[in-house]
Amino acid sequence: MAHVPIEELLKRCSSVYKLVILASRRAKEISEGAPALVEQAPRKVTSIALEEILQGKVLYRPIEDDKSSKRKKKKE
């Protein structure tokens, strides 16, 4: 497995827990047939996902649930 420095990855994603979720979801997409966004040698999907995050090609974006959206609208 290629060495991907955790410090560099955490600059892209503020929490190690968010990083794990992001990498695992992206690895699953790749294993299900999504094209890789980086040049790849025959590598594991997790390594490809981490490299994509490191290069800034995959980002963590939180999803707002309906309740928090409604609260924001009420405040406005």
C-alpha positions as CSV (number, residue, x, y, z in Angstrom):
1,M,0.0,0.0,0.0
2,A,1.3,3.5,-0.9
3,H,2.1,5.7,2.1
4,V,-0.3,8.6,2.3
5,P,0.6,11.1,5.1
6,I,-2.3,11.5,7.5
7,E,-1.2,15.1,8.3
8,E,-1.7,16.1,4.6
9,L,-5.1,14.3,4.4
10,L,-6.3,16.1,7.6
11,K,-5.6,19.4,5.9
12,R,-8.3,18.4,3.4
13,C,-10.8,17.0,5.9
14,S,-10.8,18.4,9.5
15,S,-11.6,15.2,11.3
16,V,-10.1,11.8,11.1
17,Y,-13.7,10.3,11.4
18,K,-14.9,12.4,8.4
19,L,-11.8,11.3,6.5
20,V,-12.5,7.6,7.1
21,I,-16.1,8.0,6.0
22,L,-15.1,10.0,2.9
23,A,-12.4,7.5,1.9
24,S,-14.6,4.4,2.5
25,R,-17.5,5.8,0.5
26,R,-15.2,6.8,-2.4
27,A,-13.5,3.4,-2.3
28,K,-16.9,1.7,-2.5
29,E,-17.8,3.9,-5.5
30,I,-14.6,2.9,-7.3
31,S,-15.1,-0.8,-6.5
32,E,-18.6,-0.5,-8.0
33,G,-17.2,0.8,-11.3
34,A,-16.8,4.6,-10.9
35,P,-13.8,5.9,-12.7
36,A,-10.7,6.9,-10.7
37,L,-9.9,10.6,-10.7
38,V,-6.2,10.1,-10.5
39,E,-3.6,8.2,-12.5
40,Q,-3.5,4.6,-11.2
41,A,-1.3,1.6,-11.3
42,P,-2.9,-1.6,-10.2
43,R,-3.7,-0.5,-6.7
44,K,-6.3,-1.1,-4.0
45,V,-9.4,1.1,-4.2
46,T,-8.7,2.5,-0.7
47,S,-5.3,3.7,-1.9
48,I,-6.8,5.3,-4.9
49,A,-9.5,7.0,-2.8
50,L,-6.9,8.4,-0.4
51,E,-4.8,9.7,-3.2
52,E,-7.9,11.4,-4.7
53,I,-8.6,13.1,-1.3
54,L,-5.0,14.1,-1.0
55,Q,-5.1,15.8,-4.5
56,G,-8.3,17.6,-3.6
57,K,-10.4,15.8,-6.2
58,V,-12.8,14.4,-3.7
59,L,-14.1,16.7,-0.9
60,Y,-16.2,16.2,2.2
61,R,-19.5,18.1,2.0
62,P,-22.0,17.7,4.9
63,I,-25.6,17.0,4.0
64,E,-28.2,19.1,5.7
65,D,-31.1,17.2,7.1
66,D,-34.7,18.6,6.7
67,K,-34.9,19.7,10.3
68,S,-31.8,21.9,10.2
69,S,-32.9,23.4,6.9
70,K,-36.3,24.3,8.4
71,R,-34.7,25.9,11.5
72,K,-32.5,28.1,9.3
73,K,-35.5,29.2,7.2
74,K,-37.5,30.1,10.4
75,K,-34.6,32.3,11.6
76,E,-34.6,34.3,8.4
